Each structure stands twice: as structure tokens, then as C-alpha cells.
Amino acid sequence: MQFYTFCELRDNCGMKNAETSTNDKYPYAEIGRRLRVLRETTGMNKADYAAICGYNYTRYINWESGHRRMMPDDAIILCEKFGVTLDFIYRGIEAQLPHSLLIAMSSKPRDKATKMSNETPE
């Protein structure tokens, strides 16, 4: 039986932080774009949004900029407050989003950070 340290397990499951990533300067940019789109639907600035959600401002900025990956426990707060899904946050799948949120998001210009609900996941 082989044992792994926590760091080895973390690195093997794609949880590397921006400093250890060799592929991209902003490894979580797509997640960050979706977080930005969600925040913009509320009309709040970053500081107010982070405060309402109970996040540290600097930590939220790192998520929205794509420098760091939002952990599931933190993402669940968004799910509970705004009715989004983990599939939307992490994978960009809009299929289960509330209709009112889809309408609000459609009024904002978006890039290819999300997948339309009729697209099949990769």
C-alpha cells in the first residue's frame, strides 16, 4: 500500500495554486469570469459583494481574478445566497440556474466562460 502526503494528493487532483501551475498565469480564469458575471448581476462592487457573502476581500479578489480556486465550502455559500449551482461555478453549465438569474446574466455581455444549457458537458 502506498501512502501519499497531503501535498501529493492535492497536486494530483488539480488543486495546485497559481504559483505551482506551469500551464497558465491564471489557472482558474474561467471560474473567476463566472464569479464576476454573478457579482455583476447584483450590481455590487467587489468589496460589498465579498462582505455580503462573508468572504475576506483579498481572498475574493484572488478567486475572481483566477489566481486561486474557490473551495467548495465557499462556493456553496454562493449557491445558497444566489441560487447558482456548483456545476455553474466550476464547469460553466447553466442548465439548473434560476430563470431570473439567466435573464439578468443575459443582459450583461459575457465571454465563453459559460456553456449554454443545450451544450453537452465535456
Rosetta constraint file for C-alpha pairs under 8 A:
AtomPair CA 4 CA 8 HARMONIC 5.92 0.50
AtomPair CA 4 CA 9 HARMONIC 6.33 0.50
AtomPair CA 5 CA 9 HARMONIC 6.42 0.50
AtomPair CA 6 CA 10 HARMONIC 6.03 0.50
AtomPair CA 7 CA 11 HARMONIC 6.05 0.50
AtomPair CA 8 CA 12 HARMONIC 6.12 0.50
AtomPair CA 9 CA 13 HARMONIC 6.35 0.50
AtomPair CA 10 CA 14 HARMONIC 6.69 0.50
AtomPair CA 10 CA 15 HARMONIC 5.29 0.50
AtomPair CA 10 CA 16 HARMONIC 6.70 0.50
AtomPair CA 11 CA 15 HARMONIC 5.71 0.50
AtomPair CA 11 CA 16 HARMONIC 5.41 0.50
AtomPair CA 15 CA 69 HARMONIC 7.60 0.50
AtomPair CA 16 CA 20 HARMONIC 6.04 0.50
AtomPair CA 16 CA 21 HARMONIC 6.30 0.50
AtomPair CA 17 CA 21 HARMONIC 6.45 0.50
AtomPair CA 17 CA 67 HARMONIC 7.42 0.50
AtomPair CA 17 CA 68 HARMONIC 5.92 0.50
AtomPair CA 17 CA 69 HARMONIC 7.37 0.50
AtomPair CA 18 CA 25 HARMONIC 6.76 0.50
AtomPair CA 18 CA 26 HARMONIC 6.54 0.50
AtomPair CA 18 CA 27 HARMONIC 6.37 0.50
AtomPair CA 18 CA 67 HARMONIC 5.48 0.50
AtomPair CA 18 CA 68 HARMONIC 6.22 0.50
AtomPair CA 21 CA 25 HARMONIC 7.53 0.50
AtomPair CA 21 CA 27 HARMONIC 7.05 0.50
AtomPair CA 23 CA 27 HARMONIC 7.33 0.50
AtomPair CA 25 CA 67 HARMONIC 7.66 0.50
AtomPair CA 26 CA 65 HARMONIC 7.50 0.50
AtomPair CA 26 CA 66 HARMONIC 5.06 0.50
AtomPair CA 26 CA 67 HARMONIC 5.15 0.50
AtomPair CA 26 CA 68 HARMONIC 7.97 0.50
AtomPair CA 27 CA 66 HARMONIC 6.23 0.50
AtomPair CA 27 CA 67 HARMONIC 6.60 0.50
AtomPair CA 27 CA 68 HARMONIC 7.63 0.50
AtomPair CA 28 CA 32 HARMONIC 6.26 0.50
AtomPair CA 28 CA 63 HARMONIC 7.67 0.50
AtomPair CA 28 CA 65 HARMONIC 7.98 0.50
AtomPair CA 28 CA 66 HARMONIC 4.28 0.50
AtomPair CA 28 CA 67 HARMONIC 6.30 0.50
AtomPair CA 28 CA 68 HARMONIC 6.38 0.50
AtomPair CA 28 CA 69 HARMONIC 5.86 0.50
AtomPair CA 29 CA 33 HARMONIC 6.12 0.50
AtomPair CA 29 CA 64 HARMONIC 7.61 0.50
AtomPair CA 29 CA 65 HARMONIC 6.40 0.50
AtomPair CA 29 CA 66 HARMONIC 3.99 0.50
AtomPair CA 29 CA 67 HARMONIC 7.32 0.50
AtomPair CA 30 CA 34 HARMONIC 6.42 0.50
AtomPair CA 30 CA 66 HARMONIC 7.17 0.50
AtomPair CA 30 CA 113 HARMONIC 5.18 0.50
AtomPair CA 31 CA 35 HARMONIC 6.27 0.50
AtomPair CA 31 CA 63 HARMONIC 7.70 0.50
AtomPair CA 31 CA 64 HARMONIC 7.35 0.50
AtomPair CA 31 CA 66 HARMONIC 6.76 0.50
AtomPair CA 31 CA 69 HARMONIC 7.61 0.50
AtomPair CA 31 CA 89 HARMONIC 6.01 0.50
AtomPair CA 31 CA 90 HARMONIC 5.82 0.50
AtomPair CA 31 CA 91 HARMONIC 7.69 0.50
AtomPair CA 31 CA 92 HARMONIC 7.73 0.50
AtomPair CA 31 CA 113 HARMONIC 7.48 0.50
AtomPair CA 32 CA 36 HARMONIC 6.16 0.50
AtomPair CA 32 CA 63 HARMONIC 5.61 0.50
AtomPair CA 32 CA 64 HARMONIC 3.88 0.50
AtomPair CA 32 CA 65 HARMONIC 5.43 0.50
AtomPair CA 32 CA 66 HARMONIC 4.83 0.50
AtomPair CA 33 CA 37 HARMONIC 6.20 0.50
AtomPair CA 33 CA 64 HARMONIC 6.48 0.50
AtomPair CA 33 CA 65 HARMONIC 7.57 0.50
AtomPair CA 33 CA 66 HARMONIC 7.77 0.50
AtomPair CA 33 CA 113 HARMONIC 6.24 0.50
AtomPair CA 34 CA 38 HARMONIC 6.16 0.50
AtomPair CA 34 CA 88 HARMONIC 7.80 0.50
AtomPair CA 34 CA 89 HARMONIC 6.35 0.50
AtomPair CA 34 CA 92 HARMONIC 7.25 0.50
AtomPair CA 34 CA 113 HARMONIC 6.32 0.50
AtomPair CA 34 CA 114 HARMONIC 7.07 0.50
AtomPair CA 35 CA 39 HARMONIC 6.14 0.50
AtomPair CA 35 CA 63 HARMONIC 7.81 0.50
AtomPair CA 35 CA 64 HARMONIC 5.77 0.50
AtomPair CA 35 CA 89 HARMONIC 7.04 0.50
AtomPair CA 36 CA 40 HARMONIC 6.04 0.50
AtomPair CA 36 CA 64 HARMONIC 5.97 0.50
AtomPair CA 37 CA 41 HARMONIC 6.41 0.50
AtomPair CA 37 CA 105 HARMONIC 6.86 0.50
AtomPair CA 37 CA 108 HARMONIC 7.65 0.50
AtomPair CA 37 CA 110 HARMONIC 7.45 0.50
AtomPair CA 38 CA 42 HARMONIC 7.09 0.50
AtomPair CA 38 CA 105 HARMONIC 7.35 0.50
AtomPair CA 39 CA 43 HARMONIC 6.88 0.50
AtomPair CA 39 CA 44 HARMONIC 6.50 0.50
AtomPair CA 39 CA 45 HARMONIC 7.71 0.50
AtomPair CA 39 CA 46 HARMONIC 7.60 0.50
AtomPair CA 39 CA 49 HARMONIC 6.82 0.50
AtomPair CA 40 CA 44 HARMONIC 6.48 0.50
AtomPair CA 40 CA 45 HARMONIC 7.80 0.50
AtomPair CA 40 CA 108 HARMONIC 7.99 0.50
AtomPair CA 41 CA 101 HARMONIC 7.73 0.50
AtomPair CA 41 CA 104 HARMONIC 5.86 0.50
AtomPair CA 41 CA 105 HARMONIC 6.21 0.50
AtomPair CA 41 CA 108 HARMONIC 7.68 0.50
AtomPair CA 44 CA 48 HARMONIC 6.06 0.50
AtomPair CA 44 CA 49 HARMONIC 5.72 0.50
AtomPair CA 45 CA 49 HARMONIC 6.09 0.50
AtomPair CA 46 CA 50 HARMONIC 6.02 0.50
AtomPair CA 46 CA 57 HARMONIC 7.49 0.50
AtomPair CA 46 CA 60 HARMONIC 7.86 0.50
AtomPair CA 46 CA 61 HARMONIC 7.42 0.50
AtomPair CA 47 CA 51 HARMONIC 6.20 0.50
AtomPair CA 47 CA 57 HARMONIC 5.92 0.50
AtomPair CA 48 CA 52 HARMONIC 6.10 0.50
AtomPair CA 49 CA 53 HARMONIC 6.23 0.50
AtomPair CA 50 CA 54 HARMONIC 6.05 0.50
AtomPair CA 50 CA 55 HARMONIC 4.87 0.50
AtomPair CA 50 CA 56 HARMONIC 6.40 0.50
AtomPair CA 50 CA 57 HARMONIC 5.54 0.50
AtomPair CA 50 CA 60 HARMONIC 6.24 0.50
AtomPair CA 51 CA 55 HARMONIC 5.87 0.50
AtomPair CA 51 CA 56 HARMONIC 7.16 0.50
AtomPair CA 51 CA 57 HARMONIC 7.18 0.50
AtomPair CA 53 CA 77 HARMONIC 6.98 0.50
AtomPair CA 53 CA 78 HARMONIC 7.31 0.50
AtomPair CA 53 CA 81 HARMONIC 7.83 0.50
AtomPair CA 55 CA 59 HARMONIC 7.00 0.50
AtomPair CA 55 CA 60 HARMONIC 6.35 0.50
AtomPair CA 56 CA 60 HARMONIC 6.24 0.50
AtomPair CA 57 CA 61 HARMONIC 6.22 0.50
AtomPair CA 58 CA 62 HARMONIC 6.30 0.50
AtomPair CA 59 CA 63 HARMONIC 6.49 0.50
AtomPair CA 60 CA 64 HARMONIC 6.17 0.50
AtomPair CA 61 CA 65 HARMONIC 5.93 0.50
AtomPair CA 62 CA 66 HARMONIC 6.15 0.50
AtomPair CA 62 CA 67 HARMONIC 5.07 0.50
AtomPair CA 62 CA 68 HARMONIC 5.41 0.50
AtomPair CA 63 CA 67 HARMONIC 6.08 0.50
AtomPair CA 63 CA 68 HARMONIC 5.05 0.50
AtomPair CA 63 CA 69 HARMONIC 5.82 0.50
AtomPair CA 63 CA 70 HARMONIC 5.80 0.50
AtomPair CA 70 CA 74 HARMONIC 6.43 0.50
AtomPair CA 70 CA 75 HARMONIC 6.42 0.50
AtomPair CA 71 CA 75 HARMONIC 6.28 0.50
AtomPair CA 72 CA 76 HARMONIC 6.05 0.50
AtomPair CA 72 CA 86 HARMONIC 7.86 0.50
AtomPair CA 73 CA 77 HARMONIC 6.95 0.50
AtomPair CA 74 CA 78 HARMONIC 7.23 0.50
AtomPair CA 75 CA 79 HARMONIC 6.47 0.50
AtomPair CA 75 CA 86 HARMONIC 6.89 0.50
AtomPair CA 75 CA 89 HARMONIC 7.38 0.50
AtomPair CA 76 CA 80 HARMONIC 6.16 0.50
AtomPair CA 76 CA 86 HARMONIC 7.23 0.50
AtomPair CA 77 CA 81 HARMONIC 6.12 0.50
AtomPair CA 78 CA 82 HARMONIC 5.66 0.50
AtomPair CA 78 CA 83 HARMONIC 7.25 0.50
AtomPair CA 78 CA 84 HARMONIC 6.69 0.50
AtomPair CA 79 CA 83 HARMONIC 4.90 0.50
AtomPair CA 79 CA 84 HARMONIC 4.59 0.50
AtomPair CA 79 CA 85 HARMONIC 5.52 0.50
AtomPair CA 79 CA 86 HARMONIC 7.04 0.50
AtomPair CA 80 CA 84 HARMONIC 7.55 0.50
AtomPair CA 83 CA 97 HARMONIC 6.87 0.50
AtomPair CA 83 CA 98 HARMONIC 6.63 0.50
AtomPair CA 84 CA 88 HARMONIC 6.63 0.50
AtomPair CA 84 CA 89 HARMONIC 7.55 0.50
AtomPair CA 84 CA 96 HARMONIC 7.74 0.50
AtomPair CA 84 CA 97 HARMONIC 5.60 0.50
AtomPair CA 84 CA 98 HARMONIC 7.37 0.50
AtomPair CA 85 CA 89 HARMONIC 6.50 0.50
AtomPair CA 85 CA 96 HARMONIC 6.94 0.50
AtomPair CA 85 CA 97 HARMONIC 6.75 0.50
AtomPair CA 86 CA 90 HARMONIC 5.94 0.50
AtomPair CA 86 CA 91 HARMONIC 7.73 0.50
AtomPair CA 87 CA 91 HARMONIC 5.13 0.50
AtomPair CA 87 CA 92 HARMONIC 6.25 0.50
AtomPair CA 87 CA 93 HARMONIC 5.52 0.50
AtomPair CA 87 CA 94 HARMONIC 7.65 0.50
AtomPair CA 88 CA 92 HARMONIC 4.21 0.50
AtomPair CA 88 CA 93 HARMONIC 4.60 0.50
AtomPair CA 88 CA 94 HARMONIC 5.61 0.50
AtomPair CA 88 CA 97 HARMONIC 7.76 0.50
AtomPair CA 88 CA 114 HARMONIC 7.52 0.50
AtomPair CA 89 CA 93 HARMONIC 7.97 0.50
AtomPair CA 91 CA 114 HARMONIC 7.55 0.50
AtomPair CA 92 CA 113 HARMONIC 6.38 0.50
AtomPair CA 92 CA 114 HARMONIC 4.13 0.50
AtomPair CA 92 CA 115 HARMONIC 5.33 0.50
AtomPair CA 93 CA 114 HARMONIC 6.25 0.50
AtomPair CA 93 CA 115 HARMONIC 5.18 0.50
AtomPair CA 93 CA 116 HARMONIC 6.63 0.50
AtomPair CA 93 CA 117 HARMONIC 6.25 0.50
AtomPair CA 93 CA 121 HARMONIC 7.50 0.50
AtomPair CA 94 CA 102 HARMONIC 7.90 0.50
AtomPair CA 94 CA 114 HARMONIC 7.17 0.50
AtomPair CA 94 CA 115 HARMONIC 6.48 0.50
AtomPair CA 94 CA 116 HARMONIC 6.01 0.50
AtomPair CA 94 CA 117 HARMONIC 5.18 0.50
AtomPair CA 95 CA 116 HARMONIC 7.40 0.50
AtomPair CA 95 CA 117 HARMONIC 4.42 0.50
AtomPair CA 95 CA 118 HARMONIC 7.71 0.50
AtomPair CA 97 CA 101 HARMONIC 6.73 0.50
AtomPair CA 97 CA 102 HARMONIC 6.68 0.50
AtomPair CA 98 CA 102 HARMONIC 6.45 0.50
AtomPair CA 99 CA 103 HARMONIC 6.28 0.50
AtomPair CA 100 CA 104 HARMONIC 6.25 0.50
AtomPair CA 101 CA 105 HARMONIC 6.02 0.50
AtomPair CA 102 CA 106 HARMONIC 5.99 0.50
AtomPair CA 103 CA 107 HARMONIC 6.51 0.50
AtomPair CA 104 CA 108 HARMONIC 7.05 0.50
AtomPair CA 105 CA 109 HARMONIC 7.93 0.50
AtomPair CA 105 CA 110 HARMONIC 7.93 0.50
AtomPair CA 106 CA 110 HARMONIC 7.74 0.50
AtomPair CA 115 CA 119 HARMONIC 6.30 0.50
